[in-house]
C-alpha cells in the first residue's frame, strides 16, 4: 500500500514533540510507500516566504528543512497531471472542495493511494481512502 502525505502530516515532524499517533504510524511504514504532492512543496514554500519578513532566522531554518525534505522525496514528489486535474474537476463539480486539498485527494484517487491527513473533513466527500494517524 502507498500513501500520499498531506502538508499537516509532513509538518508535524518539525515540532519538538510530534503527535504520538503520527509518529507510531510513520514508524510502521517504509519510506518507499510514502509520496508527497508538488502542491505540498508549494504550501511549505508559501509558509516560508510569509515568515521571511517577520522572522528571517526561523524562515532560513524552515527553508533548510524544506530543501532536505525535497531531496529525500525527490523521486516521490508527484506533479499535478492532466488526469489528476480532470479528476479534481469532476470531484469539485459535485462537491465544493478547497483547491489544494481537493487536488491532493484527486492525486491519491488517481494513484489508488491512501491520503494521510489530519484534515479529513474536507476530502471525505471525494471517496478517497483517508487515514488520520493523529486519532487512529
JOUR-V160603 format. One record per backbone hydrogen bond with DSSP energy under -1.0 kcal/mol. NH is the residue of the N-H (numbers start at 1). CO is the residue of the C=O. Records with the same first field share a line. If there is no record, write none. Layout:
BEGIN
NH = CO ; CO
END
This chain:
BEGIN
3 = 33
4 = 114
5 = 35
6 = 116
10 = 6
11 = 7
12 = 8
13 = 10
14 = 11
15 = 12
23 = 19
24 = 20
25 = 21
26 = 22
27 = 23
28 = 25
29 = 26
33 = 30
34 = 31
35 = 3
36 = 76
38 = 78
41 = 37
42 = 38
43 = 39
44 = 40
45 = 41
46 = 42
47 = 43
48 = 44
49 = 45
50 = 46
51 = 47
52 = 48
55 = 51
59 = 55
60 = 56
61 = 57
62 = 58
63 = 59
64 = 60
65 = 61
66 = 62
67 = 63
68 = 64
69 = 65
70 = 66
71 = 67
72 = 68
73 = 69
76 = 73
78 = 36
85 = 81
86 = 82
87 = 83
88 = 84
89 = 85
90 = 86
91 = 87
92 = 88
93 = 89
95 = 91
102 = 98
103 = 99
104 = 100
105 = 101
106 = 102
107 = 103
108 = 104
109 = 105
110 = 106
111 = 107
113 = 108
114 = 2
115 = 129
116 = 4
117 = 131
120 = 118
124 = 120
126 = 123
127 = 124
131 = 115
135 = 132
136 = 132
END
